[in-house]
């Protein structure tokens, strides 16, 4: 099998401190460059570290992209 897309829905969900185990695995796949990864994640730092592009969604609507994001406002929204 040679998948071209890997969808990951909150890979840090429910694993607490073990989320750091997924970071190198996802980074490795990213560096290979032959698979697109769609990462849905609530932890901003995790997503930023691994993503080339990202969009912020609220209630199913894209509210900003990486270039437009206001870090302070975004962190406040995520804290709710």
RODO-2510 file (C-alpha; in nm, 4 decimals, decimal comma):
residues 80
     n   res          X          Y          Z
     1     x     0,0000     0,0000     0,0000
     2     x     0,1231     0,3458    -0,0872
     3     x    -0,1314     0,5893     0,0559
     4     x    -0,1223     0,9461    -0,0737
     5     x    -0,3262     1,0934     0,2118
     6     x    -0,3132     1,0350     0,5867
     7     x    -0,6006     1,1961     0,7798
     8     x    -0,5242     1,2350     1,1514
     9     x    -0,8061     1,3451     1,3807
    10     x    -0,6604     1,4775     1,7069
    11     x    -0,3685     1,2368     1,7469
    12     x    -0,3010     1,3818     2,0938
    13     x    -0,6550     1,3157     2,2186
    14     x    -0,6753     1,0940     2,5241
    15     x    -0,3086     1,0032     2,5462
    16     x    -0,1769     1,2843     2,7667
    17     x     0,1983     1,2724     2,8065
    18     x     0,2276     1,0101     2,5328
    19     x     0,1407     1,2689     2,2659
    20     x     0,5127     1,3323     2,2352
    21     x     0,5423     0,9777     2,0965
    22     x     0,3362     1,0738     1,7893
    23     x     0,5305     1,3900     1,7073
    24     x     0,8440     1,2142     1,5728
    25     x     0,6327     0,9658     1,3771
    26     x     0,4304     1,2373     1,2092
    27     x     0,7474     1,4425     1,1487
    28     x     0,9086     1,1413     0,9825
    29     x     0,6147     1,0923     0,7465
    30     x     0,6161     1,4629     0,6691
    31     x     0,9856     1,4597     0,5825
    32     x     0,9344     1,1707     0,3397
    33     x     0,7377     1,4126     0,1263
    34     x     0,5330     1,1490    -0,0543
    35     x     0,2170     1,1645     0,1535
    36     x    -0,0193     1,4507     0,2338
    37     x    -0,1162     1,4706     0,6003
    38     x    -0,4382     1,6370     0,7092
    39     x    -0,4083     1,6985     1,0814
    40     x    -0,7080     1,8075     1,2879
    41     x    -0,5751     1,9152     1,6261
    42     x    -0,6823     2,1335     1,9157
    43     x    -0,3287     2,1932     2,0461
    44     x    -0,1986     2,4949     1,8581
    45     x     0,1719     2,4377     1,9270
    46     x     0,1521     2,0748     1,8117
    47     x    -0,0257     2,1731     1,4897
    48     x     0,2079     2,4657     1,4215
    49     x     0,5178     2,2547     1,4656
    50     x     0,4002     1,9914     1,2197
    51     x     0,2015     2,1906     0,9665
    52     x     0,3131     2,3747     0,6584
    53     x    -0,0346     2,5230     0,6196
    54     x    -0,3204     2,5503     0,8613
    55     x    -0,6644     2,6977     0,9002
    56     x    -0,8515     2,7804     1,2162
    57     x    -1,2097     2,6607     1,2226
    58     x    -1,4964     2,7585     1,4460
    59     x    -1,8279     2,5772     1,4211
    60     x    -1,7328     2,4297     1,0847
    61     x    -1,6256     2,7597     0,9281
    62     x    -1,2688     2,8675     0,8530
    63     x    -1,2046     3,1838     1,0546
    64     x    -0,8381     3,2442     0,9688
    65     x    -0,5339     3,0979     0,8005
    66     x    -0,1747     3,0801     0,9224
    67     x    -0,0916     3,4208     0,7719
    68     x    -0,3938     3,5863     0,9334
    69     x    -0,3927     3,4291     1,2782
    70     x    -0,3760     3,6533     1,5830
    71     x    -0,1993     3,4362     1,8412
    72     x    -0,3407     3,6094     2,1488
    73     x    -0,7012     3,5978     2,0237
    74     x    -0,6615     3,2382     1,9106
    75     x    -0,5207     3,1214     2,2441
    76     x    -0,8059     3,2948     2,4280
    77     x    -1,0591     3,1212     2,2016
    78     x    -0,8960     2,7820     2,2551
    79     x    -0,9043     2,8305     2,6327
    80     x    -1,2864     2,8491     2,6380
***
